[in-house]
Amino acid sequence: MAVSEALTKTNRSITTWTTIEAILYKLFFNRYTLILFYAFWFLFGVLVLRKTQNAIAAVRYVKSHSESVSLSSIENSQEFAHLIKTLDKKFPKPPAIFLLNQYALNMTDNFLCNTATLSGVHERFIFVTLDTIARDTIKKRWPDIQQFHWPTSSLYKPFSFAEGAYQIIYLLRSNLAIALIKKGKSFWMMQQDTYWRKNIFDMNYEDNMSYDAIFDQLGSDEEQSMRKEWVNGANFFIRANNDTQLFFERMSDKLAHWYTPDMGVMIHQCHTWKKPVCAYIPHKVVYSWEWMFTEQKDPPYLMQLDCETDGGSKLMQLGRYGFHFVNPDGSCNNEKVALAKAKMENGTVEVKMTKMLPSWGRLQFKAYWYIVDYMLWTPIIGEYLKPYLALVGFILMITI
């Protein structure tokens, strides 16, 4: 009997302690969860406030410096008059226009070493040099490449994605596009953070009269890609006519007053306007850096290398992938250019990471693209959001 009572008391004690432990665990777990909950929303609030501050600063920066890149300042300049004469005299085919300040010289030199191996390509290039260092360096290093020198003090310093200067450079690009269109000049707009495996001009996109403009596109070559026919905005061709003039006039108006990416404006206008007629370069011709992380089939003519790398180590990272073509003495290494081409065609570009995680830039963009794809995938709502979502891209990317 005594043994039975002792066992009963022991069981009760065990039950009591188990209950107490469960209560304590529950209290601790709830407290820990509550701390995480508040910490998340505190961090989110800080990021929102930071983004709001950055957005206000960017818009103010654009408004303060927009006159230096205005349409009237371009059209009334001797430099632009000289550019038109150069186009009339030396460019039987539409030029490819690149923008450049001194902080992109290393990337530009790498790009020009790459494209120097392709016959007739450099004859199509015009560099808009934004400071004297960029102008003089290109003139000395690549004397046969044409320039449109447009010194712009608001672009003299390094700048990053979604900052005021970032928007200024695309406002300049848009206003220059209007000025060229008004003179009846069709053109390509391109970026030099791109590897050229083949000459895209051989595709003769300029001769196809079924569209007014043809753009590179985001997303992938997969049928289910939600971002197909979303303008990337790095490489595109524009045919000069009244419709494309209005297209860029509206874009300049928005870039001058809104905190929005230029590609977001292009996406919105291409998907909601009947004219101009927009077309899209297939991914088999122009693809982003994401191609390296696919099965590496059907290598594109052009591959943009814009957000796989962290800013300061961009050329170093490209070197690890085999896309750095400048020797230490400044000469071009044509063997490396040929090797990179062979690796793309064989599907053997090495993309193993040098760290446990991908670069911070790539990590952020992949996360945001995942969220965007999910939103666009949502039935009914996704189809409605497609023309508008990219307009608020700067705002939604709160970590950048």
Residue pairs with C-beta under 8 A, 6 or more apart in sequence:
44 398
47 398
47 399
48 398
50 398
51 395
51 397
51 398
54 162
54 163
55 259
55 394
55 395
57 164
58 162
58 163
58 164
58 166
58 167
58 259
58 394
59 164
59 257
59 258
59 259
60 164
61 154
61 163
61 164
61 165
61 167
61 168
62 164
62 167
62 168
62 171
62 255
62 256
62 257
63 256
63 257
64 154
65 152
65 153
65 154
65 164
65 168
66 168
66 171
66 256
67 73
68 152
68 153
68 154
69 150
69 152
69 154
69 168
69 171
69 172
69 175
70 175
71 175
71 178
71 179
71 252
74 80
74 150
74 175
74 176
74 179
75 179
75 182
79 148
79 149
79 150
80 148
80 179
83 126
83 148
84 183
84 185
86 126
86 146
87 95
87 185
90 146
91 124
93 124
93 201
93 206
94 124
94 185
94 186
94 187
94 188
94 206
94 237
95 124
95 125
95 126
95 146
95 185
95 187
95 188
96 124
96 125
96 126
96 187
96 188
96 189
96 190
96 201
97 126
97 127
97 128
97 148
97 173
97 176
97 187
97 188
97 189
97 190
98 108
98 125
98 126
98 127
98 128
98 190
98 191
98 192
99 127
99 128
99 130
99 169
99 172
99 173
100 108
100 127
100 128
100 129
100 130
100 134
100 138
100 192
101 129
101 130
101 131
101 134
101 152
101 155
101 156
102 131
102 133
102 134
102 137
102 156
103 157
103 158
104 134
104 192
105 133
105 134
105 137
105 138
106 315
106 326
107 192
107 193
107 314
107 315
108 127
108 138
108 192
109 141
109 326
109 330
110 315
110 318
110 323
110 324
110 325
110 326
111 192
111 193
111 194
112 122
112 141
112 142
112 145
112 192
113 325
113 326
113 332
113 333
113 334
113 337
114 195
114 196
114 323
114 325
114 337
114 340
115 121
115 122
115 125
115 196
116 122
116 332
117 334
117 337
117 338
118 196
118 198
118 199
119 199
120 199
120 201
121 196
121 199
121 201
122 142
122 144
122 145
123 144
124 188
124 201
125 145
125 146
126 145
126 146
126 147
126 148
127 134
127 138
127 145
127 146
127 147
127 148
128 147
128 148
128 149
128 150
128 172
128 176
129 135
129 138
129 147
129 148
129 149
129 150
130 150
130 151
130 152
130 155
130 156
130 169
131 151
131 152
131 155
131 156
132 151
135 147
135 149
138 145
138 147
139 147
141 330
148 176
150 172
152 168
152 172
154 164
154 165
154 168
155 165
155 168
155 169
155 172
157 165
159 165
159 166
159 169
160 166
160 311
161 400
162 261
162 394
162 397
162 400
167 255
167 259
167 262
170 255
170 261
170 262
171 252
171 255
171 256
173 189
173 262
174 248
174 251
174 252
174 255
174 262
175 248
175 252
177 187
177 189
177 238
177 248
178 245
178 248
178 249
178 252
180 187
180 240
181 238
181 240
181 241
181 244
181 245
181 248
182 245
183 240
184 240
185 240
186 206
186 237
186 238
186 239
186 240
187 237
187 238
187 240
188 235
188 236
188 237
188 238
189 235
189 236
189 238
190 234
190 235
191 234
191 235
191 304
191 306
193 234
193 304
193 305
193 306
193 314
194 234
194 235
194 302
194 303
194 304
194 305
194 306
195 302
195 303
195 305
195 323
195 340
195 344
196 301
196 302
197 299
197 300
197 301
197 302
197 303
197 340
197 341
197 344
197 345
198 301
199 301
200 235
200 285
200 286
200 301
200 302
203 285
203 301
205 214
205 237
205 281
206 237
206 239
208 214
208 279
210 277
210 279
211 239
211 276
211 277
211 278
211 279
212 238
212 239
212 241
212 243
212 244
212 275
212 276
212 277
212 278
213 236
213 237
213 238
213 239
213 244
213 247
213 270
213 276
213 277
213 278
213 279
214 236
214 237
214 278
214 279
214 280
214 281
215 231
215 232
215 233
215 235
215 236
215 266
215 270
215 278
215 279
215 280
215 281
216 231
216 232
216 233
216 234
216 235
216 236
216 280
216 281
216 286
216 302
216 304
217 227
217 228
217 229
217 230
217 231
217 232
217 280
217 281
217 283
217 286
218 227
218 228
218 230
218 231
218 232
218 288
218 369
219 225
219 226
219 227
219 228
219 229
219 230
219 283
220 227
220 228
220 283
220 290
220 294
221 282
221 283
221 284
221 287
221 298
225 373
226 372
226 373
226 376
226 377
226 382
227 369
227 372
227 373
227 376
228 280
229 270
229 271
229 280
230 263
230 267
230 386
230 390
231 263
231 266
231 267
231 270
231 278
231 280
232 263
232 286
232 288
232 304
233 261
233 262
233 263
233 266
234 304
234 306
235 281
235 286
235 302
235 304
236 281
238 244
238 248
239 276
241 276
243 275
243 276
243 277
244 276
247 269
247 273
247 276
250 265
250 269
251 262
251 265
251 266
251 269
254 260
254 265
255 262
255 265
258 391
259 394
259 395
260 391
260 392
260 393
260 394
261 390
261 393
261 394
263 390
263 393
264 390
264 391
264 392
264 393
264 394
265 391
267 387
267 390
267 391
268 387
268 388
268 390
268 391
270 278
271 386
271 387
272 387
283 291
283 300
284 298
284 300
285 300
285 301
285 302
286 300
286 301
286 302
286 303
286 304
287 300
287 302
287 303
287 304
288 303
288 304
288 306
289 303
289 304
289 305
289 306
289 307
289 308
289 362
291 299
291 300
291 303
292 303
292 308
292 321
292 349
292 351
293 351
295 347
296 344
296 347
296 348
296 349
297 347
299 344
299 345
299 347
303 344
305 318
305 323
307 361
307 362
307 365
308 317
308 358
308 359
308 361
308 362
309 316
309 317
309 318
309 359
309 361
309 362
310 317
310 359
310 360
310 361
311 361
315 324
316 324
317 354
317 359
318 324
320 350
320 354
321 349
321 350
321 351
322 336
322 339
322 340
322 343
322 349
322 350
323 340
324 336
325 332
325 333
325 334
325 336
325 337
325 340
326 332
326 333
327 333
340 349
343 349
343 350
357 363
358 366
364 397
364 399
364 400
368 396
368 397
372 389
375 381
375 382
375 385
375 389
376 382
376 385
376 386
376 389
378 385
